[in-house]
Amino acid sequence: MSSTSSAPPWNVRCLPGAAGRVFLVTGGNAGIGYFVAEQLSATGATVVLGSRNPAKAEVATASILARVAGARVRAVRLDLADLSSLETVVEALKVDRLDAVVHNAGVALDDPPRWETGDGHELMFGTNHLGHFALTQWLMPLLSAAPAARVVTMGSFAAKSERLDLDDLQSRKAYQPKRTYGRSKLAQMYFGIELDRRLRAAGSTVASIVVHPGGALDSLTPSRPPVHVRNPAARLSSAPAALLVQGKHAGAWPAVRAVLDPSAGGGQLWGPRVFGLRGRPRREPIWSHLADTSVAARLWDASRALTGTDPRAIPGQA
């Protein structure tokens, strides 16, 4: 019997220990990212919150320290919309290796107009995808220094119904916020799967895993004041939705499992068990459009040209 088949069922409330390991969670100061960081902190690992807002990161850090006895958690400034700033993150981490990064941070706009980053990229595509694409290159030396590091990319169930327009990645021709957001998350998911292909081809020990949170609502999320305050009226009104979706604490489960579970492997997709929308995390088949390697390769080349980086490469080495 293999070690995988003999392992006990995964328990989201009783996670394996990870003392001595170091995890970075981008956007770990709020939303799903906060709960990823809180849950990983309970394993004994050192958890670093990547946040563009130091004040919010301080509040989130204090919340985790108050809830998790002995938590080893701190924050670094991380602005994915500013590509030129990302190289400095490696030094700010002050570690000699990184066991996992959870690419979680993101921007979601509900209404026009279209906004751009300082680098001239559409804000959601530039932050959610290009920022993480570039960050991965700078983190690769630290990831490669760990015995079996993981890059965990947080996609979205909204990406399942989207398709990339490779001739309009920046949504200049037809900008619709919800569609642009879905496509930015789809680009992230293509990146995560293509990254693993390239890491395997290079003989790297780093694995890349893609996850999505299913349907995760604020109104079904437990309070973590002042990071998140649950409105009782909103929770009551959204109670019927709990049959189909869940809170952001549960939306964090697939990412946490992808970081910790030895049975999770590179190139895989993990999400909630029930219709991909709610429930405990499980591996699921790669969506058919995500399996298109030609789209992934073209996106990779475009992303490399837009950022001037190549996440598979180790800076300073040929």
C-alpha positions as CSV (number, residue, x, y, z in Angstrom):
1,M,0.0,0.0,0.0
2,S,1.4,3.4,-0.9
3,S,2.0,6.1,1.6
4,T,-0.7,8.2,-0.1
5,S,-3.4,5.6,0.1
6,S,-2.5,4.7,3.7
7,A,-2.6,8.4,4.9
8,P,-5.5,9.5,7.1
9,P,-8.2,11.6,5.5
10,W,-7.3,15.3,5.3
11,N,-8.7,17.2,8.2
12,V,-9.0,21.0,7.7
13,R,-9.2,21.5,11.4
14,C,-6.2,19.3,12.4
15,L,-3.3,20.3,10.0
16,P,0.1,18.6,10.0
17,G,2.9,20.4,11.7
18,A,5.2,22.6,9.6
19,A,7.7,23.9,12.2
20,G,10.8,25.3,10.7
21,R,9.2,26.0,7.3
22,V,8.6,29.4,5.8
23,F,5.5,30.4,3.9
24,L,4.7,33.7,2.1
25,V,1.1,34.6,1.4
26,T,0.5,37.5,-0.9
27,G,-2.5,39.6,0.1
28,G,-2.4,37.9,3.5
29,N,-3.9,40.9,5.3
30,A,-7.5,40.4,4.2
31,G,-10.1,38.1,2.7
32,I,-9.1,34.5,1.8
33,G,-5.5,35.4,2.1
34,Y,-5.9,36.3,5.8
35,F,-7.5,32.9,6.5
36,V,-4.7,31.1,4.5
37,A,-2.2,32.8,6.7
38,E,-4.1,32.2,9.9
39,Q,-4.5,28.5,9.2
40,L,-0.9,28.0,8.2
41,S,0.3,29.9,11.3
42,A,-1.3,27.1,13.4
43,T,1.2,24.6,12.0
44,G,4.2,26.1,13.7
45,A,5.6,27.5,10.4
46,T,6.8,31.0,9.9
47,V,4.2,32.9,7.9
48,V,4.9,36.1,6.1
49,L,2.1,38.4,5.0
50,G,2.8,40.2,1.7
51,S,0.8,43.4,1.7
52,R,0.9,46.8,0.0
53,N,-0.7,48.4,3.0
54,P,1.6,48.3,6.1
55,A,-1.2,49.4,8.5
56,K,-3.6,46.6,7.3
57,A,-0.8,44.1,7.5
58,E,-0.1,45.2,11.1
59,V,-3.8,44.7,12.0
60,A,-3.9,41.2,10.4
61,T,-0.6,40.2,12.1
62,A,-2.0,41.2,15.5
63,S,-5.2,39.3,14.8
64,I,-3.3,36.1,14.0
65,L,-1.1,36.5,17.1
66,A,-4.2,36.9,19.3
67,R,-5.8,33.8,17.9
68,V,-3.0,31.4,17.3
69,A,-0.8,30.6,20.3
70,G,2.9,30.8,19.5
71,A,2.3,32.0,16.0
72,R,5.3,33.1,14.0
73,V,3.9,35.7,11.7
74,R,5.2,39.0,10.3
75,A,4.7,41.1,7.2
76,V,6.6,42.6,4.3
77,R,5.6,45.3,2.0
78,L,4.5,43.9,-1.4
79,D,2.9,45.9,-4.2
80,L,2.2,43.6,-7.2
81,A,1.1,46.6,-9.3
82,D,4.7,48.0,-9.1
83,L,6.9,45.6,-11.0
84,S,10.1,47.5,-10.3
85,S,9.6,47.1,-6.6
86,L,9.3,43.3,-6.5
87,E,13.0,42.4,-6.6
88,T,13.4,44.0,-3.1
89,V,10.9,41.6,-1.6
90,V,13.5,38.8,-1.5
91,E,15.8,40.9,0.8
92,A,12.9,42.0,2.9
93,L,12.0,38.4,3.6
94,K,15.3,37.9,5.5
95,V,15.3,34.1,5.0
96,D,17.7,31.8,3.3
97,R,14.9,29.6,1.8
98,L,11.2,29.7,1.1
99,D,9.1,26.5,1.4
100,A,6.0,27.9,-0.3
101,V,4.4,31.0,-1.7
102,V,0.7,31.4,-2.0
103,H,-0.1,33.8,-4.9
104,N,-3.4,35.1,-3.5
105,A,-3.4,38.9,-3.7
106,G,-5.6,40.4,-6.2
107,V,-7.7,43.4,-7.4
108,A,-11.4,43.0,-8.3
109,L,-13.2,46.1,-9.8
110,D,-16.9,46.1,-10.1
111,D,-17.4,49.2,-12.3
112,P,-15.7,51.1,-15.1
113,P,-13.6,53.0,-15.8
114,R,-10.6,51.0,-16.8
115,W,-7.5,51.7,-14.6
116,E,-3.8,51.1,-15.3
117,T,-0.8,50.3,-13.1
118,G,2.2,52.7,-13.1
119,D,3.7,50.3,-15.6
120,G,0.8,51.0,-18.0
121,H,-0.9,47.6,-17.6
122,E,-4.6,47.1,-17.0
123,L,-4.9,47.1,-13.2
124,M,-6.5,43.6,-12.7
125,F,-4.4,41.8,-15.3
126,G,-1.3,43.7,-14.2
127,T,-1.7,43.0,-10.5
128,N,-3.3,39.6,-10.4
129,H,-1.3,37.9,-13.2
130,L,1.7,40.0,-14.2
131,G,2.7,40.9,-10.7
132,H,2.7,37.3,-9.5
133,F,4.5,36.2,-12.7
134,A,7.3,38.6,-12.1
135,L,7.4,38.0,-8.3
136,T,8.0,34.3,-9.0
137,Q,11.3,35.0,-10.7
138,W,12.7,36.9,-7.8
139,L,11.5,34.3,-5.3
140,M,12.9,31.4,-7.3
141,P,16.4,31.3,-5.7
142,L,14.7,31.0,-2.2
143,L,12.2,28.4,-3.4
144,S,15.0,26.4,-5.1
145,A,16.9,26.4,-1.8
146,A,14.1,24.5,0.0
147,P,13.9,20.7,-0.3
148,A,10.6,20.6,-2.1
149,A,9.1,24.1,-2.3
150,R,5.7,24.9,-3.7
151,V,4.2,27.8,-5.7
152,V,0.4,27.8,-5.0
153,T,-1.6,30.0,-7.3
154,M,-5.1,31.0,-6.3
155,G,-7.4,31.0,-9.2
156,S,-11.1,31.6,-9.3
157,F,-14.2,29.6,-10.1
158,A,-15.2,32.7,-12.2
159,A,-12.4,31.7,-14.6
160,K,-14.1,28.5,-15.6
161,S,-16.5,30.2,-17.9
162,E,-13.9,32.7,-19.3
163,R,-11.5,32.4,-22.3
164,L,-8.4,34.5,-22.9
165,D,-8.3,36.9,-25.8
166,L,-4.6,36.7,-26.5
167,D,-4.8,39.7,-28.8
168,D,-6.3,41.8,-26.1
169,L,-4.8,40.7,-22.8
170,Q,-5.0,44.3,-21.5
171,S,-8.7,44.7,-22.3
172,R,-8.2,47.7,-24.4
173,K,-10.8,46.9,-27.0
174,A,-13.7,45.9,-24.9
175,Y,-13.4,46.5,-21.1
176,Q,-15.9,44.8,-18.9
177,P,-14.8,44.7,-15.2
178,K,-16.2,41.3,-14.3
179,R,-15.0,39.7,-17.5
180,T,-11.6,41.3,-17.2
181,Y,-11.3,40.0,-13.6
182,G,-12.3,36.5,-14.6
183,R,-9.7,36.5,-17.4
184,S,-7.0,37.8,-15.1
185,K,-7.6,34.9,-12.8
186,L,-7.7,32.5,-15.7
187,A,-4.3,33.9,-16.8
188,Q,-3.0,33.1,-13.3
189,M,-4.2,29.6,-13.5
190,Y,-2.6,29.1,-17.0
191,F,0.6,30.5,-15.5
192,G,0.5,28.1,-12.5
193,I,0.1,25.0,-14.7
194,E,2.6,26.2,-17.4
195,L,5.1,27.0,-14.6
196,D,5.0,23.4,-13.4
197,R,5.6,22.1,-16.9
198,R,8.7,24.3,-17.3
199,L,10.0,23.5,-13.8
200,R,9.7,19.8,-14.6
201,A,11.5,20.2,-17.9
202,A,14.3,22.1,-16.1
203,G,14.6,19.4,-13.4
204,S,13.6,21.7,-10.6
205,T,12.6,20.5,-7.2
206,V,9.9,23.3,-7.0
207,A,6.3,22.3,-7.8
208,S,3.5,24.6,-9.0
209,I,-0.1,23.8,-7.9
210,V,-3.2,25.7,-8.9
211,V,-6.2,26.1,-6.5
212,H,-9.5,27.9,-6.4
213,P,-11.8,28.8,-3.5
214,G,-15.1,28.0,-5.0
215,G,-17.8,30.4,-3.9
216,A,-16.6,32.4,-0.9
217,L,-18.8,35.1,0.6
218,D,-18.0,37.7,3.2
219,S,-21.5,37.2,4.7
220,L,-20.7,33.5,5.5
221,T,-17.2,34.3,6.9
222,P,-16.6,34.2,10.6
223,S,-15.6,37.5,12.2
224,R,-12.0,38.5,12.7
225,P,-12.4,42.0,14.0
226,P,-11.1,44.4,12.9
227,V,-9.8,42.5,9.9
228,H,-13.4,41.3,9.1
229,V,-16.6,42.0,11.0
230,R,-19.5,39.7,10.2
231,N,-22.8,41.5,9.8
232,P,-25.5,39.3,11.5
233,A,-28.2,40.7,9.3
234,A,-26.2,39.9,6.1
235,R,-25.4,36.4,7.4
236,L,-29.1,35.8,8.1
237,S,-30.1,37.0,4.6
238,S,-27.4,34.9,2.9
239,A,-28.2,31.7,4.9
240,P,-29.9,29.9,2.0
241,A,-26.7,30.5,-0.1
242,A,-24.8,28.4,2.4
243,L,-26.3,25.3,0.7
244,L,-24.2,26.2,-2.4
245,V,-21.3,28.4,-1.3
246,Q,-19.2,29.1,1.8
247,G,-17.2,31.7,3.8
248,K,-13.7,32.8,3.0
249,H,-12.3,30.7,5.9
250,A,-13.4,27.6,3.9
251,G,-12.3,29.2,0.6
252,A,-8.8,29.1,2.1
253,W,-8.8,25.3,2.5
254,P,-7.6,24.3,-1.0
255,A,-4.6,26.6,-0.8
256,V,-3.7,25.4,2.7
257,R,-3.9,21.8,1.6
258,A,-1.8,22.5,-1.6
259,V,0.9,23.9,0.7
260,L,0.9,21.2,3.3
261,D,-0.4,17.9,1.9
262,P,2.4,15.6,0.6
263,S,-0.1,14.0,-1.8
264,A,-0.6,17.3,-3.6
265,G,1.6,17.4,-6.7
266,G,2.8,19.8,-9.3
267,G,0.5,20.6,-12.2
268,Q,-2.6,19.7,-10.2
269,L,-5.8,21.7,-9.6
270,W,-7.5,21.7,-6.2
271,G,-10.9,23.1,-5.2
272,P,-13.9,22.5,-3.0
273,R,-15.5,19.1,-3.0
274,V,-19.2,20.0,-3.7
275,F,-19.7,21.1,-7.3
276,G,-16.4,23.0,-7.0
277,L,-18.3,25.6,-4.9
278,R,-18.1,24.5,-1.3
279,G,-16.8,21.9,1.0
280,R,-13.6,20.3,1.9
281,P,-10.7,20.5,-0.5
282,R,-10.0,17.8,-3.1
283,R,-8.1,17.4,-6.3
284,E,-10.2,17.9,-9.4
285,P,-9.6,17.4,-13.2
286,I,-7.9,20.2,-15.0
287,W,-10.5,22.3,-16.8
288,S,-10.5,21.5,-20.5
289,H,-9.5,25.0,-21.6
290,L,-6.7,25.1,-19.0
291,A,-5.2,22.0,-20.7
292,D,-4.5,24.0,-23.9
293,T,-0.7,24.1,-23.9
294,S,-0.5,26.4,-26.9
295,V,-2.6,29.1,-25.2
296,A,-0.4,28.7,-22.0
297,A,2.8,29.1,-24.1
298,R,1.6,32.2,-25.9
299,L,0.5,33.7,-22.6
300,W,3.9,32.9,-21.0
301,D,5.7,34.6,-23.9
302,A,3.5,37.7,-23.7
303,S,3.9,37.9,-20.0
304,R,7.6,37.6,-20.2
305,A,7.7,40.4,-22.8
306,L,5.4,42.7,-20.7
307,T,7.4,42.1,-17.4
308,G,10.9,41.6,-18.6
309,T,11.1,38.5,-16.4
310,D,11.1,34.7,-16.7
311,P,9.9,32.9,-13.6
312,R,11.6,29.7,-14.5
313,A,15.0,31.4,-14.5
314,I,17.2,32.0,-11.4
315,P,18.5,35.6,-11.5
316,G,22.3,35.8,-11.8
317,Q,22.6,32.4,-13.4
318,A,22.9,31.5,-17.0
